[in-house]
Amino acid sequence: MKHFFFSILLIVGLTSGVLAQQEIVPAASTALYELVLEYNDVLDTCTRTGCTNIDELMEFFTDDAVRTFVGRATQVGKEAIRNSYLQRAQRLQQVVEVKGIDVWGDLVVCRLERRDTTHTRTGMEHHVRVFLVKGGKIKQLVIVVDPEEDARLRSAEGS
């Protein structure tokens, strides 16, 4: 009889635990992966089309966002970032292949390979983008590039 009551308690406990579970929803990190992948695609389209989709690109950023290209420039605010992308699209076109994404809280680290029309040598440039995402938008973006690799890809053959 003791085993019977134990079995009943076990079944009731398991059943109530199953009924008490919340609905399973996508992990919070899923939205961050989607955001950086979509940003990458929209940015590539922007550089290939002379930024005809600049408004779509700017929707990824908060109004007070900061974009820092280490060793080159920092833009503060959505308007400054917008102007930087417009100027950049006049100079080059690019394609970026995302090679890895890591998420830590609101930080997303994106490893990628990039090629643009200013490269005179074959090969891909290795970049790291670090995103700080708040409220589903990019609050801060830091881009890190190996300056020696960048210079080599832009130099004349044999240099």
C-alpha positions in Angstrom: 0.0 0.0 0.0 2.9 2.3 0.8 4.3 1.9 -2.7 0.8 2.6 -4.2 0.6 6.0 -2.4 4.1 6.8 -3.4 3.3 6.0 -7.1 0.2 8.2 -6.9 2.1 11.1 -5.4 4.8 10.7 -8.0 2.3 10.8 -10.9 0.4 13.7 -9.4 3.7 15.6 -8.9 4.9 15.0 -12.4 1.6 15.9 -13.9 1.2 19.1 -12.0 4.8 20.0 -12.9 4.1 19.5 -16.6 0.9 21.6 -16.4 2.7 24.3 -14.5 5.4 24.8 -17.2 5.4 28.0 -19.2 5.1 28.0 -22.9 8.4 27.3 -24.6 9.5 30.3 -26.6 12.6 31.0 -28.7 15.7 31.8 -26.7 16.5 35.5 -26.2 19.7 35.0 -28.1 17.8 34.0 -31.2 16.6 37.6 -31.7 20.2 38.8 -31.4 21.5 36.3 -34.0 18.8 37.4 -36.4 19.5 41.1 -35.8 23.2 40.9 -36.6 22.6 38.7 -39.6 19.9 41.0 -41.0 22.1 44.0 -40.3 24.9 42.3 -42.3 22.7 41.7 -45.3 21.2 45.2 -45.3 24.7 46.7 -45.0 25.9 44.7 -47.9 22.9 45.8 -50.0 23.6 49.4 -48.9 27.2 49.3 -50.2 26.2 47.6 -53.4 23.4 50.0 -54.3 24.9 53.3 -53.2 22.8 53.2 -50.0 19.4 53.3 -51.7 18.2 51.4 -48.6 19.9 53.8 -46.0 16.7 54.3 -44.1 16.3 50.5 -43.6 19.9 50.3 -42.4 19.5 53.2 -39.9 16.5 51.4 -38.4 19.0 49.1 -36.7 20.4 51.9 -34.6 19.3 53.8 -31.5 19.2 57.6 -31.9 22.2 58.0 -29.7 24.2 55.0 -31.1 28.0 55.1 -31.3 29.9 53.4 -34.2 33.7 53.0 -33.7 36.0 51.7 -36.3 39.1 51.1 -34.2 42.1 53.1 -35.5 40.0 55.1 -37.9 36.9 57.0 -36.8 34.0 57.2 -34.4 30.6 58.5 -35.2 28.2 59.5 -32.4 24.5 59.6 -33.1 22.3 58.2 -35.8 22.8 61.1 -38.2 26.6 60.9 -38.1 26.5 57.1 -38.6 24.2 57.7 -41.6 26.5 60.2 -43.2 29.5 57.8 -42.7 27.7 55.0 -44.5 26.6 57.3 -47.4 30.2 58.5 -47.8 31.5 54.9 -47.6 29.1 53.7 -50.3 30.5 56.3 -52.7 34.0 54.8 -52.2 33.4 51.1 -52.3 31.2 48.0 -52.5 31.6 45.0 -50.3 30.6 41.5 -49.5 30.8 40.0 -46.0 30.6 36.4 -45.0 29.7 35.9 -41.3 31.9 33.1 -39.9 30.7 33.0 -36.3 28.5 34.7 -33.8 28.8 34.6 -30.0 26.2 36.1 -27.6 26.9 37.3 -24.0 23.9 39.1 -22.5 23.3 42.2 -24.7 26.8 41.8 -26.4 27.2 40.1 -29.7 30.6 39.3 -31.2 30.5 38.6 -34.9 33.6 37.2 -36.7 33.6 37.7 -40.5 35.5 37.7 -43.7 35.2 40.7 -46.0 36.2 41.8 -49.4 35.6 45.2 -51.0 36.3 46.9 -54.3 39.3 48.8 -52.9 41.2 45.5 -52.5 43.8 45.0 -55.2 45.0 41.6 -54.1 43.0 38.4 -53.7 42.0 37.3 -50.3 39.5 38.1 -47.6 40.0 40.6 -44.8 39.2 39.3 -41.2 37.0 41.6 -39.2 35.4 41.5 -35.8 32.2 43.4 -35.0 31.1 43.9 -31.4 27.5 45.0 -31.0 25.9 46.2 -27.8 22.1 45.8 -28.3 19.5 47.5 -26.2 15.8 47.3 -26.8 16.3 45.4 -30.0 18.5 48.1 -31.6 22.3 48.7 -31.9 23.4 51.0 -29.2 27.1 50.6 -29.9 29.1 49.0 -32.7 32.8 48.5 -32.6 34.7 47.2 -35.7 38.2 45.8 -35.4 40.4 45.1 -38.4 44.0 44.0 -38.7 45.6 47.1 -40.2 48.5 45.2 -41.7 46.2 42.7 -43.4 44.0 45.6 -44.7 47.1 47.4 -46.1 48.4 44.2 -47.8 45.0 43.6 -49.5 45.0 47.2 -50.8 48.7 47.3 -51.9 49.9 46.7 -55.4 51.1 43.1 -56.2 54.8 42.7 -55.4 54.8 45.4 -52.7 
